[in-house]
Amino acid sequence: MKFLFSVVAACCVLFSFCLNENDSFIPGKPWKDTDGIHINAHGGGIVFMDGVYYWYGEHKTAGRGGNTAQEGVRCYSSKDLYNWKNEGIVLKVEKNPDSEITKGCIIERPKVIFNKKTRKYVMWFHLELKNQGYEAARAAVAISNTPKGPFKYIKSIRPNKGVWPINFDAKFKLAPANEEELKSWTPEWMTAVKNGMLVRRDFDMGQMSRDMTVYVDDDDKAYLIYSSEDNLTLHIAELSDDYLSFTGKWTRMEPAGHNEAPAIFKKDGIYYMITSGCTGWDPNAARSFRSKSIWGPWKSLGNPCIGKGASLTFHSQSTFILQVQGEKDQFIFMADRWKPDKPIDGTYVWLPIKFNKEKPVLKWYDKWDLDVFRKK
Ligand code: DGJ
């Protein structure tokens, strides 16, 4: 009997090996899809629908310009979070050189949410127009009837044109004299940024929107959270009921705090955000925040990472926080280990979020699975 059991167990291991099946997360290492190819969905985000997780991310290429959009946004599907099937490019770049999403533009950090009222899948992403570097700083939106696309490009926008944020001190609506003459990065300049100098600068044309995420709250209201004001300040902007535009209600978070890569989740009615600093493709120390309301005030909780590699977020940068479906308090921190010289080789760092009282904590695992959440 014992022998038979061992034979069956060995066959199962062999079978799953032949099927190329994963049964754990191995952060920072190449992660093969069900075809045996390294997953190509960088700066990604995940939506869950009818028992399936859909992971959307930037399709990167190997050569020069691999960080620009040569194909578009790729999608993978999975039922267990370990094994992912390639569902193809769901938002395609366009051939038309006049299109905002023409091949060679920059498409970053795509995030998809489902709108219960319209039954549509809505994708928001950071768009930079072709050959303009990171100057355009636009938020773009596309829509689909199904999670597997095709997503139809709708428009890009500089959010909240002509609208002041909530709680914005009336005295800061007019620029003080000689403000433009302040030297960048001096204490006076930093104070001016905190007091809304860059909000005023971009008031008529709309606020800059670079690194971003979207979040759907328990009441189905959705928010775009993005690095604005030359990446110095995060903005949180409420989306319209169809999730395709803005209501005009928005706030600033951590003015002059220099945060990128926002990722958000909610636990026991409290909102938590994990962000990075701004060092291009190089990693830096993550930051974490908590708030009772999406509108703040957000309290800084410091670096959530502990142990070796903590000061560089284990050589990665946040992109999304995934709640494991059907499980209370199981949150996965998703991050990218960028490879700017060969972007397609960028890897993924997924780690379980643990808590130390009110503070989210991330520690390194060479290998882990969802049972980690059941262990103390
Ligand atoms: C860091 C951002 O988080 C990435 O999404 C990308 O925009 C790089 N900067 C570009 O340097």
Residues whose N, C-alpha, C, O or C-beta is under 5 A from the ligand:
A	BS01	DGJ	E108 D211 E260 A261 G280 W281
